[in-house]
Amino acid sequence: MPRETARKVLEIESEAIRELIPRLDERFDRAVETLFACSGRVVLTGMGKSGIIAQKISATLASTGSPSLFLHPAEAIHGDLGRIVKGDALVAVSHSGDTEEILALVPWVKRLGSPVVALTGNPRSALAQAADVHLDVSIRTEACPLGLAPTASTTAALAMGDALSMALLERRGFTVEDFAVLHPGGRLGKKLLRVEDLMHTGDEIPRVGPEAPMKDVLFEMTRKRLGLTTVTAADGTLLGLISDGDLRRLMERHGYTVFDRKAEECMTRAPTLVGRRELATKALDVLESRKITSLLVADASGRIEGVLHLHDLWKTEMI
């Protein structure tokens, strides 16, 4: 039955990953420190399916603060050795640990003084012995019913590569802010947008002075179409906020006599604020929890810098 085969594959591969956990000893720590100390790039290499796993590990490293590239071992020994320079570190992935092309590459890398971290399924292999640090990613059996196609072995190598990458991320002190810089595009990039990327600034910000009559407040709110206006001092310091909801409630209580009042008499004096460097997703949480449609952005001195409206988040498909 197909489902029974699939179940066995997933059981074998999950077991292969679980068996890596007891092997996380001082060698893993040394591997992390070796890559952390690398002043250049972390170069990944591997042949065949291991090469594909190496490419993924390289991509993960590069996206989490560790400059990295993939080097095909066969191409390396036929002219691409120049891609590795002094200060780089090599991470070699080979299930057998005896891949000829990688073994031919290692001595040249060591001549540069570059350390070698090996992920193999055979601690007694030539590559494991030649490496500065060896990480054991051996398995009991492949998940392939024929015992031929790399399955559990590539899963184990990939999982160890992810473990290395995440440990190195923490060792570098890599932050959400750093991640956002490296991921400007796609849905992930949208999740990492900051308030300053979306807020209305300059002349788009509705502004009135504290002495402005309420009819001017209504005019400014209508003209800027953000459903509110800020009330600011002459130097731009935020004094308060008047929203269309505030205006409706005032009219329900006072009727049209509200237009005989000044802005400072009607404003909310402590509106909800957000920093320009805050993630837009966090700003969205504030909007939803407070059940409001806009947030004001002010600097440390209290000067208004922008307005973030719920519609601005809709446009990014964040909602």
C-alpha positions in Angstrom: 0.0 0.0 0.0 1.4 3.5 -0.9 0.4 4.9 2.5 2.2 2.1 4.3 5.3 2.7 2.3 5.1 6.4 3.0 4.7 5.7 6.7 7.8 3.6 6.8 9.8 6.3 4.9 8.8 8.9 7.4 9.5 6.7 10.4 12.9 5.8 9.1 13.8 9.4 8.3 12.5 10.7 11.6 14.4 8.1 13.5 17.6 9.1 11.6 17.2 12.6 12.8 16.5 11.6 16.4 19.6 9.5 16.5 21.7 12.6 15.7 20.8 14.2 19.1 23.0 12.1 21.3 25.9 12.8 19.0 25.8 16.6 19.7 29.0 16.7 21.8 32.1 18.9 21.9 32.7 18.2 18.2 29.6 20.0 17.3 30.6 23.0 19.5 34.0 23.0 17.8 32.4 23.0 14.4 30.3 26.0 15.3 33.3 27.9 16.7 35.3 27.0 13.6 32.7 28.5 11.3 32.2 31.5 13.6 35.9 32.2 13.6 36.0 32.1 9.8 36.9 35.6 8.5 35.8 34.8 5.0 33.0 32.6 3.6 31.7 29.2 4.6 32.2 27.1 1.4 30.0 24.0 1.1 30.8 21.1 -1.2 29.3 17.7 -2.1 28.7 15.4 -5.0 25.4 14.1 -6.3 22.5 14.2 -3.7 25.0 15.3 -1.0 25.8 18.3 -3.3 22.2 19.3 -3.4 22.0 19.1 0.4 25.2 21.2 0.6 23.6 23.8 -1.6 20.6 24.1 0.7 22.9 24.4 3.8 24.9 27.1 2.1 21.7 29.0 1.3 20.5 28.7 4.9 23.9 30.0 6.2 23.9 32.9 3.7 20.4 34.0 4.8 21.2 33.9 8.5 24.3 36.0 8.6 27.1 33.7 7.5 28.4 34.5 4.0 28.4 31.3 2.1 28.7 29.7 -1.4 28.5 26.3 -2.9 31.5 24.8 -4.8 31.1 21.7 -6.9 34.1 19.5 -6.0 34.6 18.2 -9.6 34.6 21.7 -11.0 36.9 22.8 -8.2 39.7 20.5 -9.2 39.3 21.5 -12.8 39.8 25.2 -12.4 37.4 26.6 -9.8 39.7 26.3 -6.8 40.1 30.1 -7.1 36.7 30.4 -5.5 38.2 29.5 -2.2 40.6 32.0 -0.6 42.5 32.4 2.6 40.1 33.0 5.5 37.4 30.7 4.1 36.2 27.5 5.8 35.1 24.4 4.0 32.1 22.2 4.9 32.2 18.9 3.0 29.1 16.7 2.9 29.7 13.0 1.9 27.7 10.0 3.1 30.5 7.6 2.3 33.3 10.0 3.3 35.3 8.6 0.4 34.1 10.7 -2.5 37.2 11.0 -4.7 36.5 14.6 -5.9 36.2 15.9 -2.3 39.3 14.0 -1.1 41.2 15.6 -4.0 40.0 19.0 -3.0 40.8 18.8 0.8 44.7 19.0 0.5 44.4 22.2 -1.6 42.1 23.8 0.9 44.4 22.9 3.8 47.3 24.5 2.0 45.4 27.8 2.3 45.2 27.3 6.0 41.4 26.9 5.8 39.7 24.5 8.3 37.6 21.6 7.0 34.4 20.5 8.7 33.1 17.2 7.4 29.6 15.7 7.6 29.8 12.0 6.8 28.1 8.7 7.6 31.4 7.0 8.3 33.7 8.2 11.1 36.5 6.0 9.9 36.4 7.3 6.3 39.3 9.2 4.7 37.4 12.5 4.7 36.4 12.1 8.4 40.1 11.5 9.3 41.3 14.4 7.2 38.8 17.0 8.5 39.6 19.3 11.4 36.1 18.6 12.8 34.0 15.6 11.9 30.2 15.4 12.5 28.7 11.9 12.4 25.5 11.8 10.3 25.5 8.0 9.9 22.1 6.1 9.7 20.9 2.6 10.3 19.3 2.2 6.9 18.0 4.2 3.9 14.3 4.7 3.6 14.4 3.5 0.0 12.8 0.0 -0.2 15.7 -1.0 -2.4 18.3 0.4 0.0 19.8 2.4 -2.8 18.4 5.9 -3.2 19.8 8.4 -0.7 16.9 9.2 1.6 17.5 9.0 5.3 21.2 9.8 4.8 20.4 13.1 3.0 17.7 13.9 5.6 20.2 13.4 8.4 22.8 15.5 6.7 20.3 18.3 6.0 19.1 18.3 9.6 22.7 18.5 10.9 23.3 21.4 8.5 20.3 23.2 9.8 21.4 22.6 13.4 24.8 24.1 12.6 23.2 27.0 10.8 20.9 27.8 13.7 23.6 27.4 16.4 25.8 29.7 14.3 23.0 32.2 14.0 22.7 32.5 17.7 26.5 32.6 18.2 26.6 35.6 15.8 23.8 37.3 17.7 21.8 37.5 14.4 18.6 39.3 15.0 15.2 39.7 13.4 16.4 43.1 12.2 19.4 41.5 10.5 17.1 38.9 8.9 14.8 41.6 7.5 17.8 43.2 5.7 18.6 40.0 3.9 15.0 39.1 3.0 13.5 42.2 1.3 11.3 40.3 -1.2 8.4 37.9 -1.4 5.9 37.0 1.3 8.7 36.7 3.9 9.9 40.2 3.0 6.4 41.5 3.6 6.3 40.0 7.0 9.6 41.8 7.8 8.5 45.2 6.6 8.9 48.0 9.1 6.5 50.8 10.0 8.7 53.3 8.2 8.4 51.4 5.0 4.6 51.9 4.9 3.7 55.0 6.9 2.5 58.3 5.4 5.0 61.1 5.9 5.5 64.8 5.1 2.5 66.6 3.6 0.5 63.3 3.7 0.3 63.6 7.5 -2.9 65.4 8.6 -2.0 68.3 10.9 -3.8 71.1 12.8 -2.7 73.4 15.5 -4.3 73.3 19.0 -6.2 76.5 18.3 -7.7 75.3 15.0 -11.5 75.4 15.0 -13.2 72.1 14.6 -14.5 72.9 11.1 -10.8 73.1 10.0 -10.2 69.8 11.7 -13.0 68.3 9.6 -11.6 69.8 6.5 -8.1 68.5 7.2 -9.4 65.0 7.9 -11.4 65.0 4.7 -8.5 66.3 2.6 -5.9 63.8 3.8 -8.3 60.8 3.9 -6.7 58.9 6.7 -9.7 59.2 9.1 -7.9 61.3 11.6 -5.7 64.4 12.1 -2.8 65.0 14.4 -2.8 68.0 16.7 0.7 69.4 16.8 2.6 72.3 18.3 4.5 74.8 16.0 7.7 72.7 16.4 5.9 69.5 15.3 5.6 68.0 18.7 2.5 65.8 19.0 -0.1 67.1 21.3 -3.0 64.8 20.5 -5.2 63.1 18.0 -8.7 63.5 16.6 -10.2 60.6 14.7 -13.4 60.4 12.7 -14.7 58.2 15.5 -13.9 60.9 18.0 -15.8 63.4 15.8 -18.9 61.2 15.5 -19.0 60.6 19.3 -18.7 64.4 19.9 -21.5 65.2 17.5 -23.7 62.5 19.1 -23.2 64.2 22.5 -23.0 67.9 21.5 -24.6 68.1 18.0 -23.3 70.8 15.7 -22.1 72.9 18.6 -19.0 70.9 18.5 -17.8 73.1 15.6 -17.7 76.0 18.0 -14.8 74.3 19.8 -11.1 74.2 19.2 -9.0 71.1 18.4 -7.3 71.1 21.8 -10.7 70.8 23.5 -11.6 67.7 21.5 -8.4 65.8 21.0 -7.3 62.6 22.6 -4.2 63.6 24.5 -2.4 60.3 24.8 -2.9 58.5 21.4 -1.4 55.1 20.7 2.1 55.5 19.3 4.5 53.2 17.5 8.2 53.6 16.6 9.2 53.9 12.9 11.6 50.9 13.2 8.9 48.6 14.7 8.0 45.6 12.5 4.7 46.2 10.6 3.4 42.9 11.9 3.7 44.1 15.5 2.0 47.3 14.5 -0.8 45.2 13.1 -1.2 43.4 16.4 -1.6 46.7 18.1 -4.2 47.9 15.7 -6.2 44.7 16.0 -5.9 44.5 19.8 -6.9 48.2 20.3 -9.6 47.9 17.6 -8.3 51.1 15.9 -7.4 51.8 12.2 -4.4 54.1 12.5 -1.2 54.5 14.5 0.9 57.6 14.9 4.6 57.4 14.6 6.7 59.8 16.7 10.4 60.2 17.4 12.0 60.1 20.8 11.3 63.8 21.4 7.7 63.5 20.6 7.7 65.0 17.1 5.3 63.4 14.7 7.0 61.4 11.9 4.2 59.6 10.2 0.8 57.9 10.2 0.3 54.1 9.6 -3.2 53.2 8.5 -4.7 49.7 8.4 -5.2 50.1 4.6 -1.5 50.4 4.2 -1.1 46.9 5.6 -3.9 45.6 3.4 -2.0 46.8 0.3 0.9 44.5 1.3 -1.4 41.5 1.6 -0.2 41.2 5.2 -3.8 40.9 6.3 
